[in-house]
Each structure stands twice: as C-alpha cells, then as structure tokens.
Amino acid sequence: MGNETVPRDVLEYIVYEKHLSNLYGKWRLHGKIRPCWLSAKDNVLPTFVKPS
C-alpha cells in the first residue's frame, strides 16, 4: 500500500510475450521478475467471471 509521506523503492520487471508468426497479434503479460533482495510480496488471487 502506498503512503503520501513515506517513499519506498519499488522495482519489478514485467515480461511481455507476442507470437512472432502473427505480425499484428496482441502483446500479453507473461509474468513479473522481482529481484531477490526485495522483500516478499503477497500473491494476488486471480479473479474469474462465473458462468451464468
């Protein structure tokens, strides 16, 4: 969580992927890389749309 008065260092690398066979394909988020010296972060639970 953020705070207006207390700065903190944040460093995450985001990895994107796109299939080379499709020139006009969309880029997708593949994953994140966090340096080992950063403190552990809680995992976010994925959300899904419940079929009706």
FIBA-479027 format. One record per residue (C-alpha): residue in three letters; x, y, z. Coordinates in steps of 0.05 Angstrom, whole numbers, m for minus. Example, Ala and Ser with C-alpha at 12.3 -4.5 7.8 and 13.67 -1.06 7.14 Angstrom:
2
ALA|246|m90|156
SER|273|m21|143
This chain:
52
MET|0|0|0
GLY|23|70|m14
ASN|34|128|32
GLU|39|202|12
THR|93|218|62
VAL|137|156|64
PRO|174|139|m1
ARG|195|68|m16
ASP|235|34|m70
VAL|196|m7|m119
LEU|228|m49|m173
GLU|192|m100|m216
TYR|207|m123|m286
ILE|147|m142|m328
VAL|156|m194|m383
TYR|111|m189|m445
GLU|102|m241|m500
LYS|77|m239|m571
HIS|76|m295|m622
LEU|124|m279|m679
SER|81|m314|m731
ASN|26|m262|m723
LEU|53|m193|m742
TYR|m10|m157|m716
GLY|m20|m200|m655
LYS|m30|m172|m585
TRP|23|m169|m531
ARG|6|m208|m469
LEU|32|m203|m398
HIS|74|m265|m387
GLY|99|m253|m316
LYS|138|m210|m268
ILE|210|m215|m245
ARG|227|m189|m176
PRO|299|m182|m151
CYS|316|m230|m94
TRP|337|m173|m49
LEU|266|m144|m46
SER|221|m167|10
ALA|169|m220|m6
LYS|103|m195|m32
ASP|35|m226|m20
ASN|7|m262|m81
VAL|m55|m234|m112
LEU|m111|m284|m121
PRO|m136|m286|m193
THR|m208|m269|m205
PHE|m254|m303|m255
VAL|m322|m289|m286
LYS|m372|m340|m261
PRO|m410|m370|m319
SER|m485|m360|m314
